[in-house]
Amino acid sequence: MSKCLGLHSVDAARSMAAELKATGPRLDEHGEPRFLEQVKLHFANAASKTGIDPQYLALIQACKAVVRFNIPLRMDDGTLRTVTCYR
């Protein structure tokens, strides 16, 4: 992998874009970007800037599920706000 932003990262981005297109819509039912796809894009971008062996990157990248949950927060002014969290 290349350590600088270049052809390899462009190819990786194109590959990821094609994969995203094949997996479904980019927005979930709440109109938010699908979290797992965002993580994959950021991972590919960061991985293209390292010298780490692709075998090790594949081990790090393996993610089978995302948990999404909401936490109600009481603000200082007394209003209630719901924050969406991911793990």
N, C-alpha and C positions, 0 to 999 in steps of 0.2 A: 504494500500500500504506500501511497505517496504521503510524505510528511507535510506537503503544502497543498493549498487549494489549487486544483488543476483539473486535468482531464479525468483522472480517476474519480474525483468527487462529482464531476458533472455526470459521468456514467452511472455512479451510484445513485445520484438524485433521480436520474431518468428511470433507473430500474425500480427505485422505490415508488416513483410516481405511477409506473405501470402496475406495480403490485397493489397500490392503493386503489387504483381505478378498478381493478379486478375484485377487490374485497367489499365493495359497496360504497354507499354515500359517504362523503367527507364530514357530514354533520349528523349528529344523533337526533333523537326525537325532541330534544330540548333546544335544538338549533346551535349546539356547541360543536366545535371540532372534535372528531373522534380521538380520544386520548391516546389509544394504543398506536394509531398511525402517526400522531405527532411525536411520540416517543421514538418510534422507528426512524423517522426523518432526522431527528436531532442526534440519535445514536450514529446513524450512517455518516452524518456530517462530521461529528467528533472523531469517529473511527478512521475517517479518511485522512485525518491529520496526525495519526500516530504511526508508529512502526510496529505495532502489535500484530503478531501472527494471526491470520484470519481464523484459524482453529480456535484460538483463545477468545477472539471476539464473538464467535458463534456461541461459545459457552456463556459468556457474559450476557449476550443478547436474548437468550432463551427466556421468554415470558409467555406463559400460557393463559393468564387471566389478569383482569384489572377489576378492582373493587371500587365502586363509586358509592359515596354516601353523603348525606346532607347533615350539617350541624347547625342547629338554631343558636344564634348569639344574641344576647341582650346588649344593645348598644348603650353608651353613656347617657344618651338622651331618652332612654327608656323604650325605644323602638326595638322590634324584633327583626333580625335579618338572618336569612338562611344562606350558608356558605356551602358550596359543593366541594367535596374533597375526593382525592383519588389515592389509592394505594396499590 
